[in-house]
Amino acid sequence: MEKKQRKFDIGLNFTLKPFTNVGYNIKSTEENDDIGSIERYYEGTGGTYKFVSGVGARYKNFSVGVNVGYFLVR
């Protein structure tokens, strides 16, 4: 049984992965002459994702490929 080798091949990829992850918990105190002390609390999470897409092609013994990336802010 012989393996038949094709002259042309193509490949495609997509990737989405976490790049950074941030969490915060901040307490702010402010003095006001009229009503006294004011406390404010800030909480949250966020981060970025990295999206990468690529394509590659092979013709006989020559191969070429290109990848493109983009950062998504959450």
ZICOR-V393110 format. One record per backbone hydrogen bond with DSSP energy under -1.0 kcal/mol. CO is the residue of the C=O (numbers start at 1). NH is the residue of the N-H. E is the energy in kcal/mol with one decimal. If there is no record, write none. Layout:
{{CO | NH | E} {CO | NH | E}}
This chain:
{{7 | 60 | -3.0} {9 | 58 | -2.7} {11 | 56 | -2.5} {13 | 54 | -1.9} {15 | 52 | -2.5} {17 | 50 | -2.9} {22 | 46 | -2.3} {24 | 44 | -1.9} {26 | 42 | -2.8} {28 | 40 | -3.1} {30 | 38 | -3.5} {32 | 36 | -2.4} {36 | 32 | -2.9} {38 | 30 | -2.9} {40 | 28 | -3.2} {42 | 26 | -3.1} {44 | 24 | -2.5} {46 | 22 | -3.1} {47 | 74 | -3.2} {48 | 19 | -2.7} {48 | 20 | -1.6} {49 | 72 | -3.0} {50 | 17 | -2.0} {51 | 70 | -2.4} {52 | 15 | -2.5} {53 | 68 | -3.0} {54 | 13 | -2.5} {55 | 66 | -2.6} {56 | 11 | -2.8} {57 | 64 | -2.4} {58 | 9 | -2.4} {59 | 62 | -2.4} {62 | 59 | -2.9} {64 | 57 | -3.0} {66 | 55 | -2.2} {68 | 53 | -2.6} {70 | 51 | -3.3} {72 | 49 | -2.9}}
